Amino acid sequence: MLAPGAYARLGLRHPVALDLGTSTVRLWTPTSGTVVAEPAVVAWNSAGAQAVGRAAIALRDTGDVKLAWPVRHGVVTDFFACVHLLRVVAAASGRPGDDVSPVVVGVPATATLRQKDLLVAAVRHAFGGRVATVEEPLAAALACRADLDGDDVVAVDIGLGRTEIAHIADRAVEAAERVDGPNALDQVPLIAAAVRRLGARPVGPGRRRLLITGGGAVHPELGARLAALTGRVVTMPADPHLATLAGLRLLLTG
């Protein structure tokens, strides 16, 4: 697994940490020092792309536009809309348009090679420069400060309509599964079964930990139910929806 500061380099002006989700795109760069977040949506009319994010949603009721959500389950489904979305969000962050500092972007652990390549291509078209991918469970584990050398860790990332479960061993994703469903609480038995299946062979003598992250992780019953069904110690960061981005940022800053 990558360590904090793995992508830190002297002289880089505006490196970017990017979390591209189904519902929200989040970006961090030292230019602003804050998280820029927008709904991952583009408004189109007969003349082309008109607006992105909140501005696109505001145009929804005008009757002359249609909305495109270019990302589904963390992978790109509309290449050109995704590139436009990312260019506008990058500009809103204050990053100069001619900057070619690297971008570190999270990708689902269950994404295919083709899906990862398409995501990298979209990010490169939008930002220019080098693009590095990090599997989202690894980034989230960094943000949770998990002991990946001593503990047996399974990460559960709960997004919009998709939950990804990954077993982390030797500082890498050893295996991963996905559970789809609009309500994560209703999917708890399936998620717990995947956790037990992936973590059936502990990698060490340490604690059996379960990391829960993602925007759908905030339900008050979810952590307790998963702990009871899996027998694992549950860790949830203060802002679970920002865990992936926080881990990517650590890779850039240490």
WODASUL-V988998 format. One record per pair of residues at least 24 apart in sequence whose ideal C-beta (glycine too) atoms are under 10 Angstrom apart, sorted by sequence separation. I is the first residue (numbers start at 0). J is the second residue. D is the distance in Angstrom with one decimal. If there is no record, write none. Layout:
i;j;d
I;J;D
I;J;D
This chain:
i;j;d
41;65;9.5
42;66;5.8
43;67;6.0
102;126;5.0
110;134;8.5
139;163;9.8
147;171;9.3
159;183;9.8
162;186;6.2
173;197;7.8
174;198;9.4
207;231;4.6
208;232;5.3
209;233;5.0
210;234;5.2
211;235;4.7
212;236;6.4
214;238;9.9
215;239;8.4
216;240;7.6
41;66;7.1
42;67;7.9
101;126;8.8
102;127;8.9
109;134;9.3
110;135;9.3
140;165;8.8
158;183;9.0
161;186;9.9
162;187;9.6
164;189;9.4
172;197;9.9
173;198;9.7
206;231;8.2
207;232;6.6
208;233;7.9
209;234;7.1
210;235;7.6
211;236;8.7
214;239;7.2
215;240;8.5
40;66;5.3
41;67;4.8
100;126;8.5
102;128;6.8
103;129;9.5
104;130;6.3
106;132;4.7
108;134;4.5
109;135;9.8
139;165;9.0
157;183;4.7
164;190;6.4
206;232;5.5
208;234;6.0
209;235;9.2
210;236;8.3
212;238;9.3
213;239;5.9
214;240;4.0
216;242;8.5
24;51;8.8
40;67;6.9
41;68;8.0
99;126;7.9
100;127;9.1
101;128;5.7
102;129;7.4
103;130;8.0
104;131;7.4
105;132;7.6
106;133;7.2
107;134;7.4
108;135;6.5
109;136;9.8
136;163;6.8
140;167;5.9
157;184;9.7
162;189;8.3
163;190;9.8
164;191;9.4
166;193;9.5
173;200;9.3
212;239;4.7
213;240;6.5
214;241;9.2
24;52;7.8
38;66;9.4
39;67;9.8
40;68;5.3
41;69;6.4
98;126;8.1
99;127;4.7
100;128;6.0
101;129;4.4
102;130;5.0
103;131;5.0
104;132;5.8
105;133;5.8
106;134;6.1
107;135;5.9
108;136;5.3
135;163;7.0
136;164;8.4
137;165;8.1
139;167;9.8
155;183;9.1
162;190;5.6
164;192;9.5
165;193;9.6
166;194;8.5
183;211;9.7
206;234;9.8
211;239;6.6
212;240;7.9
213;241;9.9
214;242;9.9
23;52;9.0
39;68;6.2
40;69;8.1
51;80;8.7
55;84;8.9
98;127;7.5
99;128;3.4
100;129;8.5
101;130;7.0
102;131;7.3
103;132;7.8
104;133;7.5
105;134;7.3
106;135;6.6
107;136;8.7
108;137;8.0
134;163;9.3
136;165;3.8
157;186;8.8
164;193;4.4
165;194;9.9
168;197;9.9
173;202;7.8
186;215;9.5
210;239;9.4
212;241;8.7
213;242;7.3
38;68;8.6
39;69;6.8
40;70;9.4
96;126;9.5
97;127;8.0
98;128;7.5
99;129;7.8
101;131;6.2
102;132;9.5
103;133;6.1
105;135;4.2
135;165;8.3
136;166;8.9
137;167;6.9
140;170;9.1
163;193;9.4
164;194;5.8
166;196;9.0
167;197;9.7
168;198;9.6
183;213;8.4
212;242;3.7
213;243;7.9
39;70;5.1
48;79;8.3
96;127;8.6
104;135;9.6
105;136;9.2
134;165;7.3
136;167;6.5
162;193;8.4
166;197;4.0
167;198;9.7
183;214;9.6
184;215;8.6
187;218;9.5
190;221;8.9
194;225;7.1
198;229;7.6
211;242;9.1
212;243;6.9
39;71;9.5
47;79;9.7
48;80;7.1
51;83;6.7
52;84;7.6
55;87;9.6
73;105;7.7
74;106;7.9
94;126;7.9
105;137;8.8
106;138;9.5
140;172;9.5
164;196;8.7
165;197;7.3
166;198;5.5
168;200;9.0
183;215;4.3
198;230;9.5
210;242;8.1
50;83;9.9
51;84;4.9
54;87;8.8
73;106;6.9
74;107;6.7
89;122;9.8
105;138;5.3
134;167;9.3
137;170;8.0
157;190;8.1
164;197;6.0
166;199;9.0
168;201;9.3
169;202;7.4
182;215;8.5
183;216;7.6
187;220;8.4
191;224;7.7
195;228;7.9
198;231;7.4
212;245;9.4
48;82;9.8
49;83;10.0
51;85;9.0
73;107;4.1
104;138;9.7
105;139;8.5
137;171;7.3
164;198;9.1
166;200;8.8
168;202;4.3
181;215;9.7
183;217;9.8
184;218;5.5
187;221;6.8
190;224;9.3
191;225;5.8
194;228;8.0
195;229;6.0
212;246;9.1
48;83;4.8
51;86;8.8
52;87;7.3
72;107;6.8
73;108;9.5
74;109;9.4
75;110;9.9
103;138;8.5
136;171;9.9
137;172;6.4
155;190;6.2
166;201;9.8
167;202;8.4
168;203;8.6
180;215;9.9
183;218;6.9
184;219;9.9
186;221;9.9
190;225;6.7
191;226;9.5
194;229;4.7
195;230;8.4
41;77;8.0
47;83;8.8
48;84;8.7
51;87;4.6
52;88;7.1
73;109;8.7
74;110;5.4
81;117;8.9
85;121;6.8
89;125;6.4
136;172;5.8
155;191;9.4
166;202;8.1
182;218;9.1
184;220;6.5
188;224;8.9
191;227;8.6
192;228;8.3
193;229;9.7
194;230;9.5
195;231;9.2
43;80;7.6
50;87;8.2
51;88;7.0
72;109;8.5
73;110;6.7
74;111;8.2
81;118;8.3
84;121;9.1
85;122;6.5
88;125;8.5
89;126;6.0
134;171;8.2
135;172;9.3
184;221;6.0
187;224;5.0
188;225;10.0
191;228;3.7
192;229;9.2
194;231;7.1
41;79;9.1
42;80;9.9
48;86;9.8
72;110;8.5
76;114;9.5
82;120;8.8
83;121;9.9
86;124;8.4
87;125;9.1
89;127;9.7
134;172;5.2
155;193;8.4
183;221;6.4
187;225;6.4
190;228;8.5
191;229;5.3
41;80;4.5
48;87;8.7
52;91;8.3
74;113;9.2
75;114;7.4
78;117;6.7
81;120;9.6
82;121;5.3
85;124;8.2
86;125;4.8
136;175;7.1
155;194;6.8
190;229;8.9
191;230;9.7
40;80;8.8
41;81;8.3
43;83;9.3
51;91;9.1
74;114;4.2
75;115;9.8
78;118;9.6
81;121;4.5
82;122;8.6
85;125;3.5
86;126;8.1
135;175;9.8
153;193;8.7
154;194;9.6
184;224;7.8
187;227;9.7
188;228;7.1
191;231;9.6
39;80;9.5
41;82;9.9
73;114;8.5
74;115;8.0
75;116;9.9
76;117;9.1
80;121;9.4
81;122;8.6
82;123;9.3
83;124;9.7
84;125;8.0
85;126;6.9
134;175;8.0
153;194;5.1
167;208;9.5
187;228;7.0
39;81;8.3
41;83;5.9
72;114;9.2
75;117;4.9
78;120;7.4
79;121;8.7
82;124;4.7
83;125;8.0
153;195;9.1
183;225;9.9
41;84;5.4
74;117;7.1
75;118;5.3
78;121;5.7
81;124;8.8
82;125;4.9
153;196;9.9
154;197;9.8
167;210;8.6
40;84;7.7
74;118;6.2
75;119;9.5
77;121;9.3
81;125;7.7
82;126;9.6
153;197;5.9
24;69;9.5
39;84;6.4
73;118;8.3
75;120;8.3
79;124;8.9
153;198;4.7
164;209;9.5
165;210;9.3
22;68;8.1
24;70;7.6
38;84;9.4
39;85;9.5
41;87;8.6
75;121;5.1
78;124;8.2
108;154;8.6
152;198;8.5
21;68;7.2
23;70;9.4
37;84;7.8
74;121;10.0
75;122;9.1
151;198;6.4
21;69;9.8
22;70;8.6
70;118;8.7
108;156;8.5
21;70;5.5
39;88;9.1
107;156;8.2
151;200;9.0
162;211;9.8
163;212;9.8
19;69;9.2
20;70;6.7
21;71;5.6
37;87;8.0
151;201;4.4
152;202;8.4
163;213;8.3
19;70;5.6
20;71;9.9
21;72;6.0
37;88;5.5
70;121;9.1
105;156;9.4
107;158;8.7
150;201;9.5
151;202;5.3
152;203;9.8
162;213;7.6
20;72;9.2
21;73;6.6
36;88;8.7
69;121;8.3
109;161;9.0
150;202;8.9
151;203;5.9
161;213;8.9
20;73;6.4
21;74;9.1
35;88;6.1
110;163;9.5
149;202;10.0
150;203;7.2
151;204;8.6
152;205;8.9
162;215;7.3
19;73;7.0
35;89;8.6
37;91;7.5
107;161;8.0
109;163;5.8
148;202;10.0
149;203;6.4
150;204;9.5
151;205;6.0
152;206;9.0
153;207;8.0
154;208;9.0
155;209;6.5
156;210;8.5
157;211;7.0
158;212;9.5
159;213;8.8
161;215;9.0
162;216;9.4
18;73;9.1
19;74;8.8
21;76;9.5
35;90;10.0
108;163;6.0
109;164;9.0
147;202;9.5
148;203;8.0
149;204;8.1
150;205;4.0
151;206;7.2
152;207;8.4
153;208;7.3
154;209;7.9
155;210;6.8
156;211;8.2
157;212;7.3
158;213;5.1
159;214;6.8
160;215;8.9
19;75;8.0
35;91;5.7
107;163;5.7
108;164;8.8
109;165;8.2
147;203;9.8
149;205;4.0
150;206;4.8
151;207;5.0
152;208;5.0
153;209;5.4
154;210;4.4
155;211;5.0
156;212;5.2
157;213;3.9
158;214;6.3
159;215;7.2
24;81;9.0
35;92;4.6
108;165;4.7
146;203;9.8
148;205;8.2
149;206;7.8
150;207;7.5
151;208;6.7
152;209;7.9
153;210;7.3
154;211;8.1
155;212;7.3
156;213;4.5
157;214;7.1
158;215;6.4
34;92;9.3
35;93;8.7
107;165;9.2
108;166;9.6
147;205;9.6
150;208;4.8
151;209;9.7
152;210;6.4
153;211;9.7
154;212;6.9
155;213;7.8
156;214;9.5
157;215;3.5
158;216;9.5
26;85;8.3
30;89;9.8
33;92;8.8
35;94;9.5
108;167;9.5
146;205;6.7
149;208;9.8
154;213;9.8
156;215;8.9
157;216;4.9
24;84;6.4
31;91;8.9
33;93;9.9
146;206;8.0
150;210;9.9
155;215;9.8
156;216;8.1
157;217;9.0
24;85;7.1
28;89;8.3
31;92;5.3
32;93;9.6
145;206;10.0
147;208;9.5
155;216;7.7
157;218;8.9
19;81;7.7
26;88;5.6
30;92;6.1
31;93;5.1
73;135;7.1
146;208;8.0
24;87;9.8
25;88;8.9
26;89;6.9
30;93;4.3
31;94;8.3
108;171;9.9
109;172;9.4
145;208;6.4
24;88;5.7
28;92;5.3
29;93;9.9
30;94;5.3
108;172;4.7
157;221;7.7
19;84;8.8
26;91;8.5
27;92;8.1
28;93;7.5
29;94;9.5
30;95;8.1
108;173;9.8
109;174;9.9
110;175;9.4
143;208;8.8
145;210;6.1
19;85;7.7
26;92;5.5
28;94;5.4
108;174;8.7
109;175;5.0
155;221;9.2
108;175;3.8
109;176;6.9
110;177;9.6
143;210;5.1
155;222;9.7
17;85;7.8
26;94;8.5
30;98;8.7
107;175;8.0
108;176;9.0
109;177;4.6
140;208;9.4
142;210;9.0
143;211;9.2
19;88;9.6
108;177;8.7
143;212;7.3
15;85;9.7
28;98;9.2
30;100;9.7
107;177;7.6
140;210;5.9
142;212;7.5
155;225;7.1
17;88;8.9
29;100;9.5
139;210;6.3
17;89;9.0
28;100;8.3
139;211;9.2
140;212;8.8
153;225;9.8
15;88;10.0
139;212;4.3
15;89;7.3
28;102;9.2
136;210;7.8
138;212;9.2
139;213;8.0
155;229;9.5
13;89;9.3
26;102;9.1
27;103;9.9
136;212;8.3
153;229;7.8
155;231;10.0
15;92;7.7
135;212;8.4
26;104;9.7
135;213;8.8
153;231;6.8
155;233;9.2
13;92;8.4
15;94;6.7
152;231;9.2
13;93;8.3
14;94;9.5
25;105;9.5
151;231;8.4
154;234;9.6
155;235;9.7
13;94;4.7
150;231;9.9
12;94;8.8
13;95;6.8
150;232;8.6
152;234;9.0
157;239;7.9
158;240;9.1
12;95;7.8
15;98;9.0
73;156;9.0
156;239;8.9
157;240;9.4
14;98;9.3
150;234;9.6
13;98;4.8
15;100;7.0
17;102;5.6
18;103;10.0
19;104;6.4
20;105;8.8
73;158;6.8
158;243;9.5
12;98;5.8
13;99;9.3
14;100;4.7
15;101;7.6
16;102;7.9
17;103;7.0
18;104;7.6
19;105;7.3
72;158;7.3
73;159;9.6
156;242;7.8
11;98;9.4
12;99;9.1
13;100;4.7
14;101;5.5
15;102;4.4
16;103;5.5
17;104;4.3
18;105;5.2
19;106;8.6
72;159;8.5
156;243;7.2
11;99;9.9
12;100;5.4
13;101;9.6
14;102;7.3
15;103;7.1
16;104;8.0
17;105;7.2
71;159;9.1
72;160;7.1
73;161;7.2
154;242;9.2
11;100;4.8
13;102;9.8
14;103;7.2
15;104;8.2
16;105;8.4
70;159;9.9
71;160;8.3
72;161;4.5
145;234;7.0
10;100;9.3
11;101;7.1
71;161;8.5
73;163;7.9
144;234;8.9
68;159;9.9
72;163;8.7
143;234;5.5
8;100;8.8
143;235;8.2
144;236;8.9
8;101;8.0
143;236;5.5
140;234;9.5
142;236;5.9
6;101;6.6
142;237;10.0
6;102;9.7
142;238;9.0
143;239;9.4
6;103;5.5
139;236;8.0
142;239;9.3
5;103;8.9
19;118;7.1
142;241;7.7
143;242;6.7
26;126;9.8
139;239;8.5
142;242;4.4
17;118;9.8
141;242;8.8
142;243;7.3
1;103;9.3
19;121;8.4
139;241;9.7
140;242;8.7
141;243;9.4
142;244;8.1
143;245;8.9
144;246;9.8
19;122;7.8
139;242;4.2
140;243;10.0
142;245;3.8
143;246;8.1
73;177;9.7
138;242;7.5
139;243;5.3
141;245;7.8
142;246;4.0
17;122;6.7
72;177;7.6
138;243;4.8
139;244;9.5
141;246;3.7
142;247;8.6
144;249;9.3
136;242;9.7
137;243;9.3
138;244;7.8
139;245;8.1
140;246;7.0
141;247;8.2
142;248;8.4
15;122;8.9
72;179;7.7
135;242;8.7
136;243;8.6
138;245;7.8
139;246;5.6
141;248;9.2
142;249;6.7
17;125;9.3
135;243;4.8
138;246;3.2
139;247;9.6
141;249;5.2
17;126;8.3
134;243;9.7
135;244;9.8
137;246;7.2
138;247;5.0
141;250;7.1
15;125;10.0
133;243;8.8
136;246;9.3
137;247;9.7
138;248;9.0
15;126;6.5
135;246;8.3
138;249;8.1
135;247;8.9
138;250;7.4
13;126;9.6
15;128;9.1
17;130;8.9
133;246;7.6
137;250;9.4
14;128;9.2
133;247;6.3
13;128;9.7
14;129;9.8
15;130;9.4
17;132;10.0
20;135;9.4
131;247;9.5
11;128;9.9
14;131;9.9
16;133;9.4
18;135;7.8
133;250;6.6
131;250;8.4
18;138;8.2
39;159;9.6
131;251;10.0
16;138;8.7
6;129;9.7
6;131;6.5
5;131;9.1
6;133;8.9
5;133;8.9
1;131;9.3
1;133;6.4
0;133;9.3
1;134;9.6
0;134;9.2
23;158;9.5
0;136;9.7
1;137;6.7
5;141;9.5
22;158;7.7
23;159;8.4
0;137;5.3
1;138;8.5
21;158;6.0
22;159;4.4
105;242;9.9
106;243;10.0
0;138;9.7
3;141;6.4
20;158;6.0
21;159;4.5
22;160;8.9
105;243;4.7
2;141;8.1
3;142;9.9
20;159;7.0
21;160;6.7
104;243;9.8
105;244;7.6
0;140;7.2
1;141;7.5
21;161;7.0
0;141;7.7
3;144;9.4
20;161;9.5
105;246;7.9
105;247;5.9
103;246;9.6
104;247;7.4
103;247;5.0
0;145;9.5
2;147;9.6
102;247;9.5
103;248;8.6
0;147;5.7
103;250;5.6
0;148;9.5
103;251;6.2
102;251;9.7
101;251;8.5
100;251;9.6
0;152;9.8
0;167;6.9
0;168;9.5
2;170;8.3
0;169;7.9
1;170;7.8
0;170;2.9
1;171;9.2
73;243;9.5
0;171;5.7
0;172;8.6
23;214;7.5
22;214;7.2
20;213;8.7
21;214;9.6
20;214;7.6
34;238;9.6
36;240;9.2
36;241;9.0
34;241;6.8
36;244;8.9
34;244;6.5
34;245;9.1
27;241;9.3
34;248;8.8
25;240;8.4
25;241;7.2
23;240;8.0
27;244;5.9
22;240;9.8
25;243;8.2
26;244;8.0
27;245;8.5
25;244;4.9
29;248;9.4
20;240;8.8
25;245;9.9
27;247;7.5
28;248;9.3
26;247;9.8
27;248;5.1
18;240;9.2
25;247;9.4
29;251;8.1
18;241;8.1
20;243;8.3
28;251;8.8
29;252;7.9
18;242;9.1
19;243;9.7
20;244;9.6
27;251;8.2
18;243;4.8
27;252;9.5
17;243;9.7
18;244;4.2
16;243;9.0
17;244;7.9
18;245;9.2
16;244;5.8
18;246;9.3
16;245;8.5
18;247;6.7
16;246;8.5
17;247;7.1
18;248;9.7
16;247;3.7
15;247;8.9
16;248;4.5
14;247;10.0
15;248;9.7
16;249;8.7
14;248;9.5
16;250;7.4
16;251;5.8
14;250;9.3
15;251;8.1
16;252;8.9
14;251;4.9
14;252;8.8
11;251;8.2
6;247;8.8
7;249;9.5
3;246;8.7
6;249;9.5
7;250;7.8
8;251;8.9
5;249;8.8
6;250;4.8
7;251;6.0
1;246;9.0
3;248;9.4
4;249;7.5
5;250;5.1
6;251;5.2
7;252;6.2
1;247;9.8
3;249;4.4
4;250;7.1
5;251;8.6
6;252;8.9
7;253;5.2
2;249;8.8
3;250;6.6
4;251;8.0
6;253;9.3
1;249;9.2
2;250;8.2
3;251;9.2
4;252;6.9
5;253;8.4
1;250;5.8
3;252;7.6
4;253;2.9
3;253;4.8
2;253;8.5
